[in-house]
Amino acid sequence: MVWSKQVSELLAYGQERLLRWPLAALWAIHLGLSFGDQTPTSWREGLARGLLTGLLIAQFRLGDDLADLDHDARIHLTRVLTRSLNLRPFQTVLSTIALPIMGLLWASPNPLFKLAAYAGLIAGLMWVYGRSSAAAPGRRARNQLVLLKYPVFLLLCSPKITLGLAISALVLYVIVTAYDWRTTSP
């Protein structure tokens, strides 16, 4: 009975926060920028890059939501996470998603660099999330720091870093920043 409630909450969270058009659009934009700069050499590479992109977006969305629980409990009272009495299943999924991500990064070009960048991204976001509200920059500035993950995803999902990829990463950051500013109150 308890297990089925946890699975129900995980599925409800997925429907509420992951299976939404903005994340699908983000995934598509991400792949368009990535494939536009460096076309996959095989369908397997394209599939791996698409899967890695999706897993990164899902993992970091869940991580963001877990980190923002106090804020969301005041602003978004009806969200699944704010109503959940047991966060352990969500934390387990967050950690478990790291395994296929690390496997895909290990199988990609420059695996040690990419694994180190992935670990650095996690550490950097944990630092941002761990700052008390008094010590942290304002909410909008904090969001801008958090949004830097998307250009990093682009770098992690591409075979090599090129000038075109760096420009694409900047374009992606502008897109997600504009969306965030349009949809989020300060």
Helices and strands as residue ranges (DSSP letters): H 2-13, I 14-18, H 21-37, H 43-67, H 69-75, H 80-83, H 88-106, H 111-130, H 139-147, H 149-156, H 163-183
